[in-house]
Amino acid sequence: MKTYMQQLISAAQDNNVSILKAFEQAKVPTSTYYRTIHGGDLRYSTARKVWDAINSNEKHLLRK
């Protein structure tokens, strides 16, 4: 089973957007991003905010 972060990374890659920019667009602290990529847990509600940012109509703001 994939973690929330693994799912977000896959979605970001599929949509050609920066995962870090998606966290910023979702107004999630970058410290949460860094903690998560280093093995920390991510809440569903936080993952959902980032997921929504990745799949928003404003993808041009998130391009790599």
DAHUKA-V799135 format. One record per pair of residues at least 6 apart in sequence whose ideal C-beta (glycine too) atoms are under 6 Angstrom apart, sorted by the first residue. I is the first residue (numbers start at 1). GAP is how many residues later the second one is. D is the distance in whole Angstrom. If there is no record, write none. Layout:
BEGIN
i=I gap=GAP d=D
i=I gap=GAP d=D
END
This chain:
BEGIN
i=4 gap=38 d=5
i=4 gap=43 d=4
i=5 gap=31 d=5
i=5 gap=37 d=5
i=8 gap=42 d=5
i=9 gap=10 d=6
i=11 gap=43 d=5
i=12 gap=7 d=4
i=12 gap=10 d=6
i=12 gap=42 d=5
i=15 gap=39 d=6
i=17 gap=37 d=6
i=17 gap=42 d=6
i=17 gap=45 d=4
i=18 gap=44 d=6
i=18 gap=46 d=5
i=20 gap=13 d=6
i=21 gap=41 d=5
i=22 gap=28 d=5
i=22 gap=31 d=5
i=22 gap=32 d=5
i=22 gap=40 d=6
i=23 gap=10 d=4
i=23 gap=27 d=6
i=25 gap=28 d=4
i=26 gap=23 d=4
i=26 gap=24 d=5
i=26 gap=27 d=4
i=28 gap=18 d=6
i=28 gap=21 d=6
i=36 gap=6 d=5
END
